[in-house]
Amino acid sequence: MPVGNTGCWGSHTLAENEVGRWHIGPSMLWIHRLEHEWRVVHEQREDPFESASEVEVPVGEAEDEERGIVYRFSFRKTSRRVVLTPALADRPVIVRPESALTVPAGEDINLYLSTPLWLQVRVGDPEMLLVELPSYRPSDTWFGPSTREGELCYASRTAGRLRLADVTLLPHRAITVARLRNRAKNALLLERIRLPVQYLSLYGTLEGDLWTETITLTRQEGGDLAELQIDKRPPAEVGKTERIASARQQLETGLVVRAFSRLFSSR
């Protein structure tokens, strides 16, 4: 299942005692096949914006397992096939615009939001999920009007942008276009936006970039609630795409979500 022109994702084969190495953004991953065991070693590097996209299967020599966290999985007999696929985060991601942004009443804007990917390791045929690891573990953040009301989310390390040209495309991050429609009678001071990535699918372009469907958040009344709608595909400007991962959760029709920070104010 190749995605665009990058060979990092998809299916590879390892003979017994062979090791594969993947370098995707800030993540280094070594997968070692033994007769009765799969061994996965994960190292997260310090630079969250590293742009590497490399795979070597098999590598010449096994890496030192002390370099990262080791995950071991025991089998009666291992098979040759190993599959690496990208996935969106398992809970919402909070993204900020470059600076606080006012959306006047009646206005629509598009924001380009970048979120980190998880790496899923599967083996065998049919495939079995061994482990799921963040390409770069984002920090936790609370989103809600109080410590009693809200939810635990991830905090993105990149800012939302108003133009695609200002977005840095990285192999370990996906881009979502969020269309904000302010139909309330008052302006919205946008300081944080909650992106519900668990409802989104993941698509690859011919160039190897990763996108989700466009989402629309319609704010009808003054406040932080908005109706969430999801398009069928990424925006047309992306070009031809292929779906490579389905949404973790199914969206309810007409779902109203807490979409904006309680730091908003009207003017």
Secondary structure, DSSP 4 states (H G I P E B T S, - for coil): --BTTB-SSEEEE--TT-EEEEEETTEEEEEEE-SSEEEEEEEE-S-TT---EEEESS-SSPPPGGGSEEEEEE-SS--SEEEEEEE--SS-EEE-BSS-EEE-TT-EEEEEEEEEPEEEEEETTTTEEEEEEESS-PEEEEESSSSSSSEEEEE-SS-BBSSGGGPPP-TTEEEEEEEEEE-SSS-EEES-EEE-GGG--EEEETTS-EE---EEEEE-SSSSEEEEEE-SSS-GGG-SEEEEE--SSPPPTT-EEE-B-TT----
